[in-house]
Amino acid sequence: MSHYYIKLYFLGGNKVKRYYEIVTIFVPDIAEEKLNEKIKKVKNLISSSNGEVIKEENWGNKKLAYEIKKFNNGIYYFIFCSVEKTTFVNDIKNLFSKDENILRYGVKKIDSKKVKIEQNVSQEQGSKEELNDSTKL
């Protein structure tokens, strides 16, 4: 049985999408060009990990709960992505840990079952809205 598994692995049968939420807090005085450059590096890492950015949001400059590296504010940036590469979390940690413009970061793996449920819920809500619109006629 393990012999069969090894064959599947080498044939590319082990390509599983993993979903992650990444929240990064940048120093508040970072230039917009530099911020965009940092975000582009993260997106390139996601792409090189056979992944895609599903959603991204710049949450802006917010007050921190406590002082970090002598800063009271930080620019929050959120990315939700899917990747296939198993070393993605280590790769992103290496990228972020070397960057002095990043105050804090968090990478959270999201269960793929929950992602599907959220997609189904939004589809169900859309069909309910269509029914409500058709009953108004």
ZAGU-201461 format. One record per atom (N, C-alpha, C): y, x, z; residue in three letters; atom name. Coordinates in pm, whole numbers, plus 32768, in hexadecimal, padded with zeros to 4 digits. Last residue first. Example, Ala and Ser with C-alpha at 12.3 -4.5 7.8 and 13.67 -1.06 7.14 Angstrom:
2
SITE      y      x      z   residu   atome
SITE   7F1F   8505   82C4      ser       N
SITE   7F96   8557   82CA      ser      CA
SITE   8003   850A   8313      ser       C
SITE   7DC7   8527   830C      ala       N
SITE   7E3E   84CE   830C      ala      CA
SITE   7EB6   8528   830C      ala       C
END
This chain:
137
SITE      y      x      z   residu   atome
SITE   8FBF   6F3C   7CED      leu       N
SITE   8FD8   6EF9   7C6D      leu      CA
SITE   8FB7   6E6B   7C71      leu       C
SITE   8F63   6FA5   7DD6      lys       N
SITE   8FEE   6F75   7DD5      lys      CA
SITE   900D   6F28   7D56      lys       C
SITE   8E6E   700E   7DA6      thr       N
SITE   8E72   6F8B   7DE7      thr      CA
SITE   8EFE   6F52   7DEA      thr       C
SITE   8EA8   7108   7D3E      ser       N
SITE   8E73   70A3   7CE3      ser      CA
SITE   8E76   7018   7D21      ser       C
SITE   8EFE   7193   7E21      asp       N
SITE   8F5B   717D   7DB3      asp      CA
SITE   8F2B   710E   7D57      asp       C
SITE   8E0F   719A   7EB3      asn       N
SITE   8E83   7155   7EE9      asn      CA
SITE   8EE8   7136   7E7D      asn       C
SITE   8D74   723A   7E09      leu       N
SITE   8D4C   71B1   7E24      leu      CA
SITE   8DC2   7160   7E59      leu       C
SITE   8E02   7329   7E18      glu       N
SITE   8DF6   72E7   7D97      glu      CA
SITE   8DCF   7255   7DA9      glu       C
SITE   8DDA   7365   7F24      glu       N
SITE   8E62   734A   7EF7      glu      CA
SITE   8E60   7303   7E70      glu       C
SITE   8CC9   7398   7F1D      lys       N
SITE   8CFA   7327   7F6C      lys      CA
SITE   8D87   7301   7F41      lys       C
SITE   8CC3   7480   7E83      ser       N
SITE   8C86   7407   7E4B      ser      CA
SITE   8CB1   738C   7E99      ser       C
SITE   8D48   752F   7F33      gly       N
SITE   8D81   7514   7EB0      gly      CA
SITE   8D47   7496   7E74      gly       C
SITE   8C94   7537   8005      gln       N
SITE   8D19   74FF   801C      gln      CA
SITE   8D5C   74DC   7F99      gln       C
SITE   8BC0   75B9   7F86      glu       N
SITE   8BAE   7530   7FB5      glu      CA
SITE   8C35   74EE   7FCD      glu       C
SITE   8C35   76B3   7F5A      gln       N
SITE   8C0B   7663   7EE7      gln      CA
SITE   8BFB   75D1   7F0F      gln       C
SITE   8C58   7708   8061      ser       N
SITE   8CCE   76F4   800E      ser      CA
SITE   8CAC   76A3   7F92      ser       C
SITE   8B49   7716   80AC      val       N
SITE   8BA4   76BA   80F2      val      CA
SITE   8C1F   76A0   809C      val       C
SITE   8AEA   77E2   8007      asn       N
SITE   8AB7   775B   7FF7      asn      CA
SITE   8B12   76F5   8038      asn       C
SITE   8B78   78BC   806E      gln       N
SITE   8B8C   7897   7FE3      gln      CA
SITE   8B5D   7807   7FCC      gln       C
SITE   8B11   78C1   8172      glu       N
SITE   8BA0   78AA   815E      glu      CA
SITE   8BBD   7881   80CF      glu       C
SITE   8A07   78FE   8135      ile       N
SITE   8A28   787F   8177      ile      CA
SITE   8ABB   785F   8162      ile       C
SITE   8A1E   79FF   80CC      lys       N
SITE   89EF   7993   8077      lys      CA
SITE   8A12   790B   80B2      lys       C
SITE   8A70   7A84   81B3      val       N
SITE   8AC7   7A85   813D      val      CA
SITE   8AA0   7A13   80E1      val       C
SITE   8996   7A67   8258      lys       N
SITE   8A13   7A27   827E      lys      CA
SITE   8A73   7A20   8208      lys       C
SITE   88DD   7B06   81D4      lys       N
SITE   88C2   7A76   81E2      lys      CA
SITE   8942   7A2B   8206      lys       C
SITE   893F   7C06   81F0      ser       N
SITE   8949   7BC8   816B      ser      CA
SITE   892C   7B32   8172      ser       C
SITE   8A05   7C5E   8301      asp       N
SITE   8982   7C2F   82D5      asp      CA
SITE   8990   7BE3   8252      asp       C
SITE   8ADD   7D6E   82EA      ile       N
SITE   8AD2   7CDD   82F0      ile      CA
SITE   8A49   7CB5   82B9      ile       C
SITE   8B46   7E84   83A1      lys       N
SITE   8AE5   7E4F   8340      lys      CA
SITE   8AD8   7DB9   8357      lys       C
SITE   8C84   7F09   83C3      lys       N
SITE   8C23   7EAB   83FB      lys      CA
SITE   8BC9   7E77   838C      lys       C
SITE   8D50   8005   841F      val       N
SITE   8CF9   7FDC   83B2      val      CA
SITE   8C8C   7F85   83F0      val       C
SITE   8E9C   8059   8471      gly       N
SITE   8E1F   8019   8499      gly      CA
SITE   8DD3   7FED   841D      gly       C
SITE   8F8C   8149   84DE      tyr       N
SITE   8F47   80FE   8475      tyr      CA
SITE   8EC9   80C1   84B0      tyr       C
SITE   90D0   81CF   8530      arg       N
SITE   904C   819B   8554      arg      CA
SITE   9010   8157   84DA      arg       C
SITE   9195   8267   84A5      leu       N
SITE   9191   8263   8537      leu      CA
SITE   9106   823A   8568      leu       C
SITE   91BB   8336   8398      ile       N
SITE   916D   82C5   83CA      ile      CA
SITE   9165   82CF   8462      ile       C
SITE   922F   841D   834C      asn       N
SITE   927F   83A4   833C      asn      CA
SITE   9237   8326   836D      asn       C
SITE   9177   84E7   8357      glu       N
SITE   91D3   84DB   83C9      glu      CA
SITE   922F   8462   83BE      glu       C
SITE   902B   84DE   8300      asp       N
SITE   90B0   84B1   82D7      asp      CA
SITE   910A   849C   8350      asp       C
SITE   8F28   850F   8343      lys       N
SITE   8F78   8582   831A      lys      CA
SITE   900A   855F   82FF      lys       C
SITE   8EB8   8417   836D      ser       N
SITE   8EC7   8470   83E1      ser      CA
SITE   8F1E   84EA   83C1      ser       C
SITE   8EA2   839A   826F      phe       N
SITE   8F09   836F   82CF      phe      CA
SITE   8F20   83D4   833E      phe       C
SITE   8DCC   8423   81F1      leu       N
SITE   8E4E   8414   81AF      leu      CA
SITE   8EBC   83F5   8214      leu       C
SITE   8CFE   8403   82AC      asn       N
SITE   8D2C   848A   8287      asn      CA
SITE   8DB6   8485   8246      asn       C
SITE   8CE6   82EC   82A5      lys       N
SITE   8D0D   832F   8322      lys      CA
SITE   8D41   83BB   8305      lys       C
SITE   8C8B   82CC   81A2      ile       N
SITE   8D10   8298   81C4      ile      CA
SITE   8D42   82D4   8247      ile       C
SITE   8B90   8347   81B5      asp       N
SITE   8BF3   8377   8154      asp      CA
SITE   8C7F   8349   817A      asp       C
SITE   8B11   82A6   8272      asn       N
SITE   8B2C   8334   8291      asn      CA
SITE   8B95   836D   8234      asn       C
SITE   8B07   81B9   81DA      val       N
SITE   8B4E   81BC   825B      val      CA
SITE   8B6F   824C   8282      val       C
SITE   8A67   8202   80F7      phe       N
SITE   8AF3   81D8   80E9      phe      CA
SITE   8B40   81E5   816D      phe       C
SITE   8961   8240   80D6      thr       N
SITE   89B2   829F   8122      thr      CA
SITE   8A47   827B   8120      thr       C
SITE   88EF   8182   802F      thr       N
SITE   88D1   817B   80BE      thr      CA
SITE   8926   81D9   8112      thr       C
SITE   898D   80CA   7F32      lys       N
SITE   896E   814F   7F67      lys      CA
SITE   895E   814B   7FFF      lys       C
SITE   89ED   7FD0   7EF2      glu       N
SITE   895C   7FE6   7EEE      glu      CA
SITE   8935   8068   7F34      glu       C
SITE   8AE6   7EEE   7F79      val       N
SITE   8ABB   7F70   7F43      val      CA
SITE   8A23   7F77   7F44      val       C
SITE   8BFE   7E1A   7F89      ser       N
SITE   8B6D   7E25   7F84      ser      CA
SITE   8B4B   7EAB   7F43      ser       C
SITE   8D16   7DD9   8069      cys       N
SITE   8CD5   7E10   7FF2      cys      CA
SITE   8C3E   7E05   7FFC      cys       C
SITE   8E56   7DA2   80D7      phe       N
SITE   8DCE   7D6D   80DE      phe      CA
SITE   8D89   7D96   805E      phe       C
SITE   8F59   7E40   8182      ile       N
SITE   8F0A   7E3C   8106      ile      CA
SITE   8E81   7E03   8127      ile       C
SITE   90A0   7E4E   8208      phe       N
SITE   901A   7E14   8210      phe      CA
SITE   8FD8   7E16   8186      phe       C
SITE   9186   7F05   82C5      tyr       N
SITE   9155   7EE7   823E      tyr      CA
SITE   90C3   7EBE   8248      tyr       C
SITE   92AC   7F22   8386      tyr       N
SITE   9221   7EF7   837F      tyr      CA
SITE   91FC   7ED6   82EF      tyr       C
SITE   9376   8014   83FE      ile       N
SITE   9363   7FBF   8388      ile      CA
SITE   92CE   7FA2   837B      ile       C
SITE   93EF   800B   8552      gly       N
SITE   939D   8042   84E7      gly      CA
SITE   9392   7FE0   8474      gly       C
SITE   949E   806E   8680      asn       N
SITE   9485   8015   860F      asn      CA
SITE   942A   805B   85AB      asn       C
SITE   94B3   813C   872F      asn       N
SITE   94A3   80B7   8768      asn      CA
SITE   9486   804D   86FE      asn       C
SITE   943A   8289   873E      phe       N
SITE   946D   821A   86ED      phe      CA
SITE   9452   8197   8735      phe       C
SITE   93BB   8360   87BA      lys       N
SITE   944C   834E   87D0      lys      CA
SITE   948B   82E4   8775      lys       C
SITE   92AD   8329   8784      lys       N
SITE   92EE   83A0   874B      lys      CA
SITE   9387   8393   874C      lys       C
SITE   92E1   81E5   87DF      ile       N
SITE   927F   823D   87A0      ile      CA
SITE   92CB   82AF   875D      ile       C
SITE   9317   80FC   88E3      glu       N
SITE   934B   816D   8896      glu      CA
SITE   92D8   81C4   8861      glu       C
SITE   9289   7FB6   88B1      tyr       N
SITE   92AA   8029   8905      tyr      CA
SITE   92D5   809B   88AA      tyr       C
SITE   9290   7EF7   87EF      ala       N
SITE   9274   7ECB   8877      ala      CA
SITE   9296   7F39   88DC      ala       C
SITE   939F   7F19   8704      leu       N
SITE   931B   7F3F   8737      leu      CA
SITE   930A   7F0D   87C6      leu       C
SITE   9444   7E40   8629      lys       N
SITE   9447   7E85   86AA      lys      CA
SITE   93B8   7EA0   86D6      lys       C
SITE   9435   7E79   84C6      lys       N
SITE   941F   7E28   853E      lys      CA
SITE   9423   7E7F   85BA      lys       C
SITE   947A   7E63   8379      asn       N
SITE   9499   7EB2   83F0      asn      CA
SITE   948F   7E58   846B      asn       C
SITE   936C   7DD0   82B0      gly       N
SITE   93F3   7DFD   82D1      gly      CA
SITE   93FD   7E4B   8352      gly       C
SITE   9284   7D89   8241      trp       N
SITE   92B2   7D36   82AF      trp      CA
SITE   933B   7D62   82E2      trp       C
SITE   9218   7D75   810B      asn       N
SITE   9270   7DCB   8159      asn      CA
SITE   92AC   7D72   81C5      asn       C
SITE   90CC   7D39   80A9      glu       N
SITE   914A   7D03   80DB      glu      CA
SITE   9197   7D6F   8124      glu       C
SITE   8FC2   7CEE   7FCA      glu       N
SITE   9014   7D51   8010      glu      CA
SITE   9099   7D10   8036      glu       C
SITE   8E74   7CAD   7F67      lys       N
SITE   8EF4   7C7A   7F98      lys      CA
SITE   8F3F   7CEC   7FDB      lys       C
SITE   8DB8   7D42   7EE0      ile       N
SITE   8DB5   7CB1   7ED4      ile      CA
SITE   8E3B   7C76   7EFC      ile       C
SITE   8D81   7E5F   7E30      val       N
SITE   8DDA   7E25   7E93      val      CA
SITE   8DDC   7D8F   7E7B      val       C
SITE   8C35   7ED8   7E00      glu       N
SITE   8CAC   7E96   7DCF      glu      CA
SITE   8CFF   7E62   7E44      glu       C
SITE   8B56   7FF0   7DBC      gly       N
SITE   8B88   7F7B   7E01      gly      CA
SITE   8C02   7F40   7DBF      gly       C
SITE   8AE1   80EE   7D9E      asn       N
SITE   8AAC   8079   7D56      asn      CA
SITE   8AD7   7FF7   7D9A      asn       C
SITE   8B7E   81A7   7E10      ser       N
SITE   8B0A   817D   7E5E      ser      CA
SITE   8AC8   8102   7E20      ser       C
SITE   8C5A   81BA   7D73      ser       N
SITE   8BF5   8224   7D63      ser      CA
SITE   8B77   8207   7DB4      ser       C
SITE   8CE8   80DE   7DDC      ser       N
SITE   8CB4   80DB   7D52      ser      CA
SITE   8C46   8142   7D3D      ser       C
SITE   8D28   8143   7EDA      ile       N
SITE   8CD9   80C8   7ECD      ile      CA
SITE   8C9A   80C1   7E42      ile       C
SITE   8DC6   821B   7E90      leu       N
SITE   8D4B   8233   7EDB      leu      CA
SITE   8CEF   81BA   7ED2      leu       C
SITE   8E98   8191   7E18      asn       N
SITE   8E46   81EC   7DC7      asn      CA
SITE   8DC2   820C   7E0B      asn       C
SITE   8EFF   8110   7EFA      lys       N
SITE   8EC7   80C0   7E8C      lys      CA
SITE   8E6F   8116   7E31      lys       C
SITE   8F5B   81F1   7F85      val       N
SITE   8EF4   819C   7FC1      val      CA
SITE   8EB0   8149   7F53      val       C
SITE   901E   824B   7ED3      lys       N
SITE   8FAD   82A3   7EF5      lys      CA
SITE   8F39   8252   7F30      lys       C
SITE   90CF   8173   7EDC      lys       N
SITE   908A   8191   7E5E      lys      CA
SITE   9011   81EB   7E77      lys       C
SITE   9132   8190   7FDC      ile       N
SITE   90E2   811A   7FBD      ile      CA
SITE   9092   8131   7F3C      ile       C
SITE   91C4   827D   7FB6      lys       N
SITE   9155   8279   8017      lys      CA
SITE   90F8   8204   7FFA      lys       C
SITE   9283   8225   7EFC      glu       N
SITE   9229   8294   7EDA      glu      CA
SITE   91AE   8294   7F35      glu       C
SITE   930D   8169   7F92      asn       N
SITE   92C3   813D   7F1B      asn      CA
SITE   925E   81A7   7EEE      asn       C
SITE   937F   821A   804C      leu       N
SITE   9324   81B1   8079      leu      CA
SITE   92CE   8181   8004      leu       C
SITE   9426   82AE   7FA5      lys       N
SITE   93B8   82F2   7FE9      lys      CA
SITE   9351   828D   801C      lys       C
SITE   94DA   81E6   7F58      glu       N
SITE   948C   8230   7EF3      glu      CA
SITE   9411   8270   7F32      glu       C
SITE   954C   81A1   804D      glu       N
SITE   94FB   813E   8005      glu      CA
SITE   94A3   8181   7F9A      glu       C
SITE   952D   828F   8157      ala       N
SITE   9571   8260   80DD      ala      CA
SITE   9512   8202   8091      ala       C
SITE   9507   8247   82AF      ile       N
SITE   94CB   8279   8233      ile      CA
SITE   9515   823C   81BB      ile       C
SITE   9553   81F9   83AC      asp       N
SITE   95B9   8236   8356      asp      CA
SITE   957F   8271   82D4      asp       C
SITE   9478   8199   843B      pro       N
SITE   94DC   813A   8409      pro      CA
SITE   9541   8176   83A8      pro       C
SITE   9330   8205   83DC      val       N
SITE   93AC   8220   8424      val      CA
SITE   941A   81C8   83E9      val       C
SITE   9236   8100   83AF      phe       N
SITE   9280   8176   8382      phe      CA
SITE   92FC   818A   83D9      phe       C
SITE   9107   8086   83F6      ile       N
SITE   9190   8085   8429      ile      CA
SITE   91D0   810A   8403      ile       C
SITE   9018   7FC3   834D      thr       N
SITE   9054   8047   835F      thr      CA
SITE   90E2   8036   8393      thr       C
SITE   8EEA   7F26   833B      val       N
SITE   8F74   7F17   8369      val      CA
SITE   8FA8   7FA1   838A      val       C
SITE   8DF6   7EAB   8272      ile       N
SITE   8E37   7F28   8299      ile      CA
SITE   8EC6   7F07   82C1      ile       C
SITE   8CC1   7E13   8264      glu       N
SITE   8D4F   7DFD   827C      glu      CA
SITE   8D88   7E81   82AE      glu       C
SITE   8BB5   7E12   8179      tyr       N
SITE   8C00   7E52   81E5      tyr      CA
SITE   8C8F   7E1D   81EB      tyr       C
SITE   8A6B   7DDA   8108      tyr       N
SITE   8AF5   7DAA   8111      tyr      CA
SITE   8B38   7DE8   818C      tyr       C
SITE   898B   7E58   801D      arg       N
SITE   89B3   7E53   80A9      arg      CA
SITE   8A46   7E2F   80AD      arg       C
SITE   888D   7E16   7F38      lys       N
SITE   891D   7E11   7F54      lys      CA
SITE   8931   7E07   7FEB      lys       C
SITE   878D   7EEF   7EE0      val       N
SITE   87B4   7E7E   7F32      val      CA
SITE   884A   7E86   7F4A      val       C
SITE   86A5   7F72   7E2C      lys       N
SITE   8735   7F60   7E21      lys      CA
SITE   875D   7EDF   7E68      lys       C
SITE   85A0   7FCD   7E0E      asn       N
SITE   85DA   7FC7   7E94      asn      CA
SITE   8671   7FB5   7E90      asn       C
SITE   8537   7FFC   7D17      gly       N
SITE   851D   7F7A   7D53      gly      CA
SITE   855E   7F68   7DDB      gly       C
SITE   853E   80E2   7C85      gly       N
SITE   85BD   809E   7CA0      gly      CA
SITE   85AA   8015   7CDD      gly       C
SITE   845F   8171   7C72      leu       N
SITE   8481   8120   7BFE      leu      CA
SITE   8503   80D3   7C12      leu       C
SITE   8446   81DB   7D6E      phe       N
SITE   8471   8233   7D02      phe      CA
SITE   8494   81E8   7C82      phe       C
SITE   83F1   80F5   7DF9      tyr       N
SITE   846C   8139   7E1F      tyr      CA
SITE   849F   8190   7DAD      tyr       C
SITE   82FE   80B9   7D82      leu       N
SITE   836E   805B   7D75      leu      CA
SITE   83F2   80A0   7D94      leu       C
SITE   8269   8196   7DDA      lys       N
SITE   827F   8181   7D4B      lys      CA
SITE   82F6   8124   7D36      lys       C
SITE   8267   8164   7EED      ile       N
SITE   82A8   81DD   7EBA      ile      CA
SITE   82C5   81CF   7E25      ile       C
SITE   81CB   807A   7EF4      tyr       N
SITE   8257   8077   7F20      tyr      CA
SITE   82A4   80EF   7EE9      tyr       C
SITE   80D3   80DE   7EA6      tyr       N
SITE   8116   807B   7E52      tyr      CA
SITE   81AC   8075   7E74      tyr       C
SITE   809B   8179   7F85      his       N
SITE   80A3   81B9   7F01      his      CA
SITE   80F0   815D   7EA1      his       C
SITE   8080   80C1   804E      ser       N
SITE   80F6   8117   8051      ser      CA
SITE   8109   815E   7FCC      ser       C
SITE   7F89   8052   8000      met       N
SITE   8000   8000   8000      met      CA
SITE   807E   8057   8000      met       C
END
